[in-house]
C-alpha cells in the first residue's frame, strides 16, 4: 500500500504516521487499517501512532523481532496511550479482533502494541505480553 491508497477511508490516521522511520516506505494492509479505524471510532479518543510499518532491514536494527517482526507485515502499530486509557484500549482491541497486544506502561515510553496476525508461525497468536 502506499500513495495509491485512499487514506480518506481512515480519517483518524495518516500515511505519514504509518511510514517506516528508516526507509519512508508505507506498506500497511488495508484490512488492518479498517480494523484500526473501527477501534479508534469505538475508543473515541486520539490514538497517536508512534510506530507503524517497518521495512525488514529497519526492523532488524530497532527490534529484537528482527527482519520478520509484526511491524514488517503492515499489520501492526504502536499507539501512545497510558493509564486508564491504556486499560480501556486493550479491552476494546481484543473485542475488535486484534490478536497481538503488547503493553508498555513504564518510564517515558508508554504505549500499546496492536496487531492482527493470524495464529501460528514465529509469532503465535492470540498473545498478550508486557515490555
Secondary structure as GFF3:
##gff-version 3
##sequence-region A 1 131
A	DSSP	three_ten_helix	7	9	.	.	.	ID=ss1
A	DSSP	alpha_helix	15	18	.	.	.	ID=ss2
A	DSSP	alpha_helix	30	43	.	.	.	ID=ss3
A	DSSP	beta_strand	48	51	.	.	.	ID=ss4
A	DSSP	alpha_helix	56	62	.	.	.	ID=ss5
A	DSSP	three_ten_helix	66	68	.	.	.	ID=ss6
A	DSSP	three_ten_helix	70	73	.	.	.	ID=ss7
A	DSSP	beta_strand	76	80	.	.	.	ID=ss8
A	DSSP	alpha_helix	83	95	.	.	.	ID=ss9
A	DSSP	beta_strand	100	104	.	.	.	ID=ss10
A	DSSP	beta_strand	111	115	.	.	.	ID=ss11
A	DSSP	beta_strand	127	130	.	.	.	ID=ss12
###
